[in-house]
Amino acid sequence: MGYLFGLVGYPAKHSKSPWIHEHFLHQHSQQGAYRIFETSPELLRDQLHALKLVEVDGFNVTVPYKEEIIPYLDEVDEYASSVGAVNTVHVKDGKWIGYNTDGRGYVRSLLEQYPDTKLNETRVLLLGAGGAARGIYRALSEVGCPVIDIANRTASRGEALLSLRCEGTHSSVLSLAEAENELSTYDLIVQTTSVGMSPNEDNQIISLRNVRDRAIVSDIVYKPFETSLLIEASSKGARVLHGHGMLIYQAALAFEQWTGMSVEADHILTKFEQQLKGDTTC
Ligand code: ATR
């Protein structure tokens, strides 16, 4: 029999998730499959009811349903509920339990690449305030980052993130111009918007002229692999964190939630990096 996992989203057919999860299954010599349940908005309700009848062990949820899935769940864990979005559903004793592994996946990708990072001493600048930023903000606050400032084009959206703050984190909302000027005060800069994503590869959300030497600059965009922001970061002596790690580690955390087995993601990370560098269609 083996495990059955899946993905609910729209569009979803080009997702890398089947490839990633089949790799994890193989790593543990487990039988199983990961299916794509591409579901248009008008069919979401019926598709989810149909999914309740299938013996699925767990599934991921992607755009545009990370919030819409919540009313269909029996339980939502505390982190996902505070972020207001679910990307992982674990089916346990017939119950659908919602989790969110995006932000924690980001933190794991950071620590896997830079294990010496002392997050409780790290001053963070978050660029953007959309769905991805919410998850990352909460995850970084939860692990004790003392400062997480938010710079967003629209100030009111930046302010909305402040309700996700855990005790011990201080946050201010800045304009993108202010962030550019203050850049040297941050140890970690996290770009969470789609600015710079292919085909608009020349776009860059802020200039890094004031970045501190050895700061970590990370971009969640992974197509192109080297975004314009990361190219500038390297040229200024900063360290970089590429965007594909978040995708791989959010999947690793979902797999661990579903199976109770821990995964080692180095190999797949390298393979994915090779694909991104060599093949723009992957
Ligand atoms: P996601 O869920 O993928 O994070 P989103 O909720 O639409 O997507 O959020 C997109 C983020 O990218 C927002 O922070 C948005 O800024 P606004 O809140 O001002 O809209 C930011 N963004 C998108 N395009 C941008 C651009 N050209 N310049 C600056 N910020 C941009």
Residues whose N, C-alpha, C, O or C-beta is under 5 A from the ligand:
A	BS01	ATR	G128 A129 G130 G131 A132 A133 N152 R153 T154 R157 T192 T193 S194 V195
